[in-house]
């Protein structure tokens, strides 16, 4: 149901707390406690997404620190997931969960087996493993269960055959299927894959080749757009996902040393670029402007054509929308605001408040939809509110919880700064400076005596 309380009565901290807690609730509502799998979306019969499980594992420590769940409950859900992935069948056949330490993108919520003939996903496995490593870093207590979390986290990460995932290429492949082999495309251009390359290069047992990260960065596209010098990645999630775990402020690889920038600054510029694009509003979509912006990967109104400002436009379903080079069909991803808070808090908070004031009907009790399209208001098949995505997506809710927390406390960044694999992977990729020059210190959190 739409929220009814006016946001102007809330301080920034109170407002963020409500959005963060509402997003966190998604994981408690959609998890299978028997195996720790979490649904890709809140829609009926949704399969699990391995990436969403990684986001959930990253969010449980936040829930504990914020008092939204007990440490005991977080330990049980974390152990259920780690035990499942550790024991689940691997191999090149059909009734399996994964292969070579990687996992299929979507799994049956009950059995945990591959569904939809989906691909063995390298980047989604990396997002899962990022959450696994968060769990290993956070649950540092002396009790048997927390010790088991640490043991399983390390074992799951170390059994991945990252070198195999390169195929015959210096860069990693995007996916693999048992009957056709590797997908016929790799990683080109900047995107969310930084965490993938960091984890793959850090492996003590089967790392990618020394030139893999450099081969990927050689495909980067540096642009000057609306006066911003940026490493281009159209959808905002590309500038958010790896940053949810790694604090890139002040650390640089060879590419960013040459540009006298860093990836945190690049995400800041890219966030402002999206606002500037909405100000220009080249296609005349309704609502776009100073405080309504943000294109990303997400749900959409469907495949059809319609006229806007006397020009025909193609409207899409789920798609990766981006600015300024598109695609763009007027569909806004409002979860982009809290997900970009660490980079540009002023404009993100302004946009979040504008959303609550101008479009309260799209917000479900402080939980944000995957997308909404005000241009379609009062059109055939759509109501007076335009199109609003049904249900919620786990990736959207997870990035909201994580990036609000990084903005508020930096908890996930602190946890991952203490992880030897993250540090080694960044070093092998050529990152230097900033917090990498400081020794990894202990992470301080609540009671660490869960049995």
FENKABEL-V85355 format. One record per residue. N is the residue number from 1. PHI is phi in whole degrees, 0 to 359 (* if undefined). PSI is psi as a letter, one per 30 degrees, with the letter a starting at -180 (* if undefined). NEAR is the number of other C-alpha atoms within 12 Angstrom. Layout:
((N & PHI & PSI & NEAR) (N & PHI & PSI & NEAR))
This chain:
((1 & * & l & 15) (2 & 295 & k & 18) (3 & 285 & l & 22) (4 & 242 & f & 18) (5 & 284 & k & 17) (6 & 292 & k & 20) (7 & 288 & f & 28) (8 & 292 & f & 18) (9 & 277 & f & 14) (10 & 254 & k & 16) (11 & 289 & l & 14) (12 & 302 & e & 24) (13 & 296 & e & 19) (14 & 295 & e & 18) (15 & 296 & e & 27) (16 & 296 & e & 34) (17 & 300 & e & 28) (18 & 290 & e & 30) (19 & 295 & e & 42) (20 & 294 & e & 41) (21 & 293 & e & 35) (22 & 298 & e & 31) (23 & 294 & e & 47) (24 & 301 & e & 45) (25 & 301 & f & 30) (26 & 305 & e & 41) (27 & 288 & e & 44) (28 & 289 & f & 31) (29 & 277 & f & 23) (30 & 244 & g & 34) (31 & 278 & k & 37) (32 & 267 & j & 27) (33 & 294 & f & 27) (34 & 286 & e & 20) (35 & 230 & g & 30) (36 & 77 & g & 43) (37 & 288 & k & 45) (38 & 235 & k & 45) (39 & 293 & k & 43) (40 & 298 & e & 38) (41 & 223 & l & 35) (42 & 276 & g & 31) (43 & 288 & l & 18) (44 & 303 & k & 14) (45 & 65 & g & 16) (46 & 290 & k & 25) (47 & 285 & l & 35) (48 & 280 & l & 46) (49 & 246 & k & 43) (50 & 294 & e & 50) (51 & 294 & e & 41) (52 & 296 & e & 44) (53 & 298 & e & 53) (54 & 299 & e & 46) (55 & 293 & e & 52) (56 & 298 & e & 52) (57 & 299 & e & 50) (58 & 283 & f & 48) (59 & 274 & f & 49) (60 & 302 & e & 47) (61 & 301 & e & 45) (62 & 295 & e & 43) (63 & 300 & e & 36) (64 & 294 & e & 27) (65 & 296 & e & 25) (66 & 272 & f & 24) (67 & 81 & g & 18) (68 & 268 & f & 25) (69 & 206 & l & 23) (70 & 281 & l & 21) (71 & 298 & e & 32) (72 & 298 & e & 27) (73 & 295 & e & 23) (74 & 295 & e & 36) (75 & 299 & e & 39) (76 & 295 & e & 30) (77 & 293 & e & 37) (78 & 294 & e & 47) (79 & 297 & e & 36) (80 & 302 & e & 30) (81 & 291 & e & 40) (82 & 293 & e & 42) (83 & 295 & e & 29) (84 & 299 & e & 34) (85 & 294 & e & 40) (86 & 292 & e & 32) (87 & 264 & f & 20) (88 & 293 & k & 27) (89 & 291 & k & 25) (90 & 242 & l & 27) (91 & 152 & l & 21) (92 & 270 & g & 24) (93 & 274 & a & 16) (94 & 267 & e & 22) (95 & 272 & i & 21) (96 & 223 & l & 30) (97 & 258 & e & 40) (98 & 196 & a & 43) (99 & 203 & k & 36) (100 & 59 & g & 29) (101 & 87 & f & 36) (102 & 273 & l & 45) (103 & 228 & l & 49) (104 & 290 & k & 46) (105 & 304 & e & 40) (106 & 238 & k & 37) (107 & 230 & l & 40) (108 & 297 & k & 30) (109 & 298 & f & 32) (110 & 265 & e & 23) (111 & 274 & f & 23) (112 & 78 & g & 35) (113 & 269 & l & 35) (114 & 303 & k & 36) (115 & 234 & l & 28) (116 & 61 & g & 18) (117 & 51 & h & 23) (118 & 287 & l & 30) (119 & 275 & l & 35) (120 & 291 & j & 43) (121 & 255 & k & 39) (122 & 288 & e & 46) (123 & 288 & e & 39) (124 & 290 & e & 36) (125 & 297 & e & 45) (126 & 297 & e & 46) (127 & 295 & e & 44) (128 & 299 & e & 46) (129 & 294 & e & 47) (130 & 300 & e & 49) (131 & 293 & e & 47) (132 & 299 & e & 50) (133 & 289 & e & 44) (134 & 301 & e & 45) (135 & 300 & e & 48) (136 & 296 & e & 39) (137 & 282 & e & 41) (138 & 282 & e & 43) (139 & 274 & i & 44) (140 & 252 & g & 34) (141 & 288 & l & 27) (142 & 276 & f & 16) (143 & 294 & l & 18) (144 & 298 & e & 18) (145 & 291 & e & 31) (146 & 289 & e & 32) (147 & 296 & e & 25) (148 & 293 & e & 29) (149 & 302 & e & 40) (150 & 296 & e & 31) (151 & 294 & e & 25) (152 & 294 & e & 31) (153 & 301 & e & 39) (154 & 295 & e & 30) (155 & 294 & e & 25) (156 & 297 & e & 37) (157 & 294 & e & 42) (158 & 285 & f & 28) (159 & 275 & f & 28) (160 & 286 & k & 35) (161 & 267 & i & 31) (162 & 295 & e & 40) (163 & 298 & e & 33) (164 & 303 & e & 29) (165 & 288 & f & 40) (166 & 280 & f & 37) (167 & 60 & b & 24) (168 & 255 & g & 17) (169 & 247 & l & 23) (170 & 291 & f & 27) (171 & 269 & l & 35) (172 & 288 & k & 43) (173 & 281 & l & 35) (174 & 278 & f & 34) (175 & 189 & l & 33) (176 & 210 & k & 33) (177 & 232 & k & 30) (178 & 298 & f & 24) (179 & 265 & f & 14) (180 & 242 & f & 14) (181 & 81 & a & 20) (182 & 294 & k & 24) (183 & 296 & k & 23) (184 & 272 & h & 17) (185 & 203 & l & 17) (186 & 240 & a & 28) (187 & 264 & k & 32) (188 & 226 & k & 24) (189 & 84 & l & 25) (190 & 292 & k & 35) (191 & 197 & a & 37) (192 & 281 & g & 36) (193 & 278 & g & 37) (194 & 303 & e & 43) (195 & 298 & e & 42) (196 & 297 & e & 47) (197 & 290 & e & 50) (198 & 298 & e & 41) (199 & 292 & e & 50) (200 & 288 & e & 49) (201 & 283 & f & 41) (202 & 278 & f & 35) (203 & 306 & k & 34) (204 & 288 & f & 24) (205 & 249 & e & 20) (206 & 214 & i & 23) (207 & 285 & l & 34) (208 & 290 & l & 36) (209 & 295 & l & 29) (210 & 299 & f & 25) (211 & 264 & g & 23) (212 & 294 & e & 37) (213 & 292 & e & 42) (214 & 298 & e & 29) (215 & 296 & e & 25) (216 & 289 & e & 31) (217 & 295 & f & 29) (218 & 294 & f & 20) (219 & 265 & g & 21) (220 & 297 & l & 21) (221 & 237 & j & 20) (222 & 269 & k & 24) (223 & 226 & l & 23) (224 & 246 & j & 16) (225 & 230 & k & 24) (226 & 52 & h & 20) (227 & 84 & f & 13) (228 & 261 & k & 24) (229 & 277 & j & 24) (230 & 223 & k & 33) (231 & 279 & j & 35) (232 & 283 & k & 36) (233 & 210 & j & 40) (234 & 299 & e & 38) (235 & 286 & k & 37) (236 & 294 & f & 49) (237 & 299 & f & 42) (238 & 297 & f & 37) (239 & 262 & g & 48) (240 & 240 & e & 50) (241 & 299 & e & 44) (242 & 298 & e & 41) (243 & 290 & f & 42) (244 & 295 & f & 48) (245 & 252 & e & 45) (246 & 243 & k & 45) (247 & 277 & j & 40) (248 & 269 & g & 39) (249 & 292 & k & 26) (250 & 86 & f & 23) (251 & 250 & k & 30) (252 & 223 & k & 30) (253 & 263 & a & 31) (254 & 299 & e & 24) (255 & 298 & e & 29) (256 & 285 & f & 29) (257 & 297 & e & 17) (258 & 294 & e & 11) (259 & 270 & f & 18) (260 & 54 & h & 18) (261 & 216 & a & 26) (262 & 211 & l & 31) (263 & 288 & f & 38) (264 & 294 & e & 32) (265 & 299 & e & 31) (266 & 296 & e & 39) (267 & 293 & e & 42) (268 & 298 & e & 34) (269 & 298 & e & 32) (270 & 293 & e & 44) (271 & 294 & e & 46) (272 & 294 & e & 39) (273 & 301 & e & 39) (274 & 297 & e & 50) (275 & 295 & e & 38) (276 & 296 & e & 27) (277 & 299 & e & 35) (278 & 294 & e & 33) (279 & 297 & e & 25) (280 & 291 & e & 21) (281 & 42 & i & 27) (282 & 296 & f & 22) (283 & 256 & g & 28) (284 & 72 & h & 24) (285 & 285 & k & 32) (286 & 293 & k & 27) (287 & 89 & f & 31) (288 & 304 & k & 32) (289 & 170 & a & 26) (290 & 311 & e & 25) (291 & 240 & g & 31) (292 & 226 & j & 43) (293 & 206 & a & 50) (294 & 108 & j & 54) (295 & 252 & k & 47) (296 & 202 & a & 47) (297 & 282 & k & 39) (298 & 176 & a & 42) (299 & 293 & l & 37) (300 & 216 & l & 36) (301 & 288 & f & 33) (302 & 123 & l & 25) (303 & 271 & j & 15) (304 & 198 & l & 16) (305 & 243 & k & 16) (306 & 206 & l & 22) (307 & 267 & k & 19) (308 & 226 & k & 23) (309 & 53 & h & 14) (310 & 67 & g & 10) (311 & 239 & k & 14) (312 & 282 & k & 15) (313 & 231 & k & 22) (314 & 267 & k & 23) (315 & 258 & k & 27) (316 & 245 & l & 26) (317 & 277 & b & 27) (318 & 296 & k & 23) (319 & 201 & l & 28) (320 & 264 & j & 31) (321 & 269 & k & 34) (322 & 211 & l & 37) (323 & 232 & k & 40) (324 & 263 & g & 34) (325 & 268 & g & 21) (326 & 80 & a & 27) (327 & 289 & l & 26) (328 & 214 & k & 39) (329 & 235 & g & 48) (330 & 87 & g & 46) (331 & 269 & j & 47) (332 & 265 & k & 53) (333 & 255 & j & 49) (334 & 291 & f & 48) (335 & 292 & f & 50) (336 & 298 & f & 51) (337 & 293 & e & 49) (338 & 294 & f & 51) (339 & 288 & f & 48) (340 & 251 & g & 52) (341 & 307 & e & 41) (342 & 300 & f & 37) (343 & 276 & e & 35) (344 & 214 & i & 31) (345 & 301 & e & 27) (346 & 297 & e & 23) (347 & 285 & f & 31) (348 & 288 & e & 36) (349 & 293 & e & 35) (350 & 298 & e & 27) (351 & 292 & e & 38) (352 & 295 & e & 40) (353 & 291 & e & 31) (354 & 299 & e & 26) (355 & 301 & e & 39) (356 & 293 & e & 34) (357 & 278 & e & 23) (358 & 269 & e & 20) (359 & 229 & h & 34) (360 & 298 & f & 28) (361 & 291 & f & 28) (362 & 271 & f & 37) (363 & 258 & k & 38) (364 & 263 & i & 26) (365 & 51 & h & 25) (366 & 74 & g & 39) (367 & 256 & k & 41) (368 & 269 & k & 50) (369 & 281 & l & 44) (370 & 296 & e & 45) (371 & 193 & l & 42) (372 & 210 & l & 45) (373 & 226 & j & 43) (374 & 290 & f & 36) (375 & 297 & f & 33) (376 & 272 & g & 33) (377 & 300 & k & 24) (378 & 64 & g & 15) (379 & 264 & l & 17) (380 & 305 & k & 12) (381 & 80 & f & 14) (382 & 236 & k & 19) (383 & 276 & a & 16) (384 & 291 & f & 18) (385 & 268 & f & 24) (386 & 80 & a & 28) (387 & 263 & k & 35) (388 & 229 & k & 37) (389 & 300 & k & 34) (390 & 274 & k & 24) (391 & 72 & a & 28) (392 & 231 & l & 40) (393 & 251 & k & 40) (394 & 298 & e & 44) (395 & 297 & e & 47) (396 & 297 & e & 46) (397 & 294 & e & 49) (398 & 295 & e & 53) (399 & 292 & e & 50) (400 & 297 & e & 49) (401 & 300 & e & 50) (402 & 291 & e & 49) (403 & 281 & f & 48) (404 & 297 & e & 45) (405 & 293 & e & 39) (406 & 299 & e & 35) (407 & 292 & e & 34) (408 & 280 & e & 25) (409 & 225 & f & 20) (410 & 71 & g & 25) (411 & 303 & e & 36) (412 & 293 & e & 43) (413 & 298 & e & 36) (414 & 297 & e & 27) (415 & 299 & e & 39) (416 & 283 & f & 42) (417 & 296 & f & 34) (418 & 273 & f & 31) (419 & 269 & k & 35) (420 & 297 & e & 26) (421 & 291 & e & 36) (422 & 300 & e & 42) (423 & 297 & e & 36) (424 & 293 & e & 27) (425 & 296 & e & 34) (426 & 298 & e & 38) (427 & 297 & e & 27) (428 & 293 & f & 29) (429 & 278 & f & 36) (430 & 96 & g & 28) (431 & 284 & k & 33) (432 & 218 & l & 26) (433 & 88 & a & 21) (434 & 55 & b & 19) (435 & 292 & f & 25) (436 & 292 & f & 30) (437 & 277 & f & 16) (438 & 259 & k & 13) (439 & 293 & k & 13) (440 & 289 & k & 21) (441 & 258 & l & 16) (442 & 291 & k & 16) (443 & 266 & k & 25) (444 & 259 & k & 19) (445 & 213 & a & 24) (446 & 286 & a & 21) (447 & 307 & k & 20) (448 & 242 & h & 26) (449 & 240 & h & 18) (450 & 289 & k & 23) (451 & 293 & * & 20))
